[in-house]
């Protein structure tokens, strides 16, 4: 797979708790999300302290956690009542569902990665895994019921590395999505993650023929020494060859993931990677800050003190350099991490775009969202734990119930909407929030928004009615996001024991 980032679990002081990506749905909080304090911060009115170029003392650390979904899986807990999926889906809108299939296998374990994935899977395990995924698809489709048409609007295969599967296995995965779930893959956006070593012509041909509209490849760095330093050794020539094969498929959107903040990386070496990526004119680029997380390869090797101010400054510097370089080369910023070529078609999911409910996740690391509950299976980062969770998944016969998750109440739904909209460069129309929830974000999140405004994180030039981050606010996305977590979600995350 690609992304290094995904879930980042950084136990953290300030806001109460590490995080990671997320999904789940917080609870406990009073339906009014809003801790309310009054001071309505007006998005446009700000005075605001222009955030300094460096890491100002008054500012929180910029890299606390990547919030790509809320609440994070570390806030999930076993659901003692094991609700039936049929009950959960009753009354939910089913006309624009998202389908996500998680393939938890990789050929190597990158040092920065704490995604749910294992290496060294024998052939028979991938077969057993797909057998289980097919059983799950049958159960989930049945639970969707026949009380209205169930229609999928987008699909994605992620991981891990979906192209760890052979071409024949990828064919089977597409068959499961189409025949068992009813997703018309050739008619909807289909995004698939891949890696340089597994992006082989036969696999890519299957994906292109089945309707893939976006192929996303984790390169991380085109500089071999940096790839080694991030514990992802790879030859530049192999990366270039894989990119050539991807372009040969004619799939319309190529995304390349790169990482900044690697030991020894300079503005000059970072620009070399950016330019090597730009040579392929990718429709999308994701620039990820490096995180060193507990239980990942780098986490074991390095002194935790490596996550210090100097590293923050290096990452902020490289972020700004990368952002400015892409903006001057015809790219638009979609979020802190995501950049899209201005003339490219938008055929994949946006960063943080899972704004609405109605996500169907297949596979043992996938999350599913309904309006009331986010759920998944057990979660781990440590390889032994991951192996046993995958083994349990492949042995599961009954997929008709949700096992691990977190209820989402009205307050958490508001938080989720604000969080995921605010982290988009285009910002959040206040009217959308009001139409969905009633009230105003300035009433519900007055204290937080006032704080963001004081820090210079809100765009004082945004048109009336648009709540939008300033460039500095966007740069601090990974510090700002966790400040919007509810106390209940923070507490659950803080109590989570990494395994
Ligand atoms: S270990 Fe796998 S999922 Fe993690 S970054 Fe590397 S290729 Fe991607």
Boltz pocket constraint, residues with backbone or C-beta under 6 A from the ligand:
constraints:
  - pocket:
      binder: B
      contacts: [[A, 1], [A, 2], [A, 3], [A, 4], [A, 105], [A, 106], [A, 107], [A, 108], [A, 109], [A, 110], [A, 113], [A, 114], [A, 115], [A, 117], [A, 159], [A, 160], [A, 161], [A, 195], [A, 218]]
      max_distance: 6.0
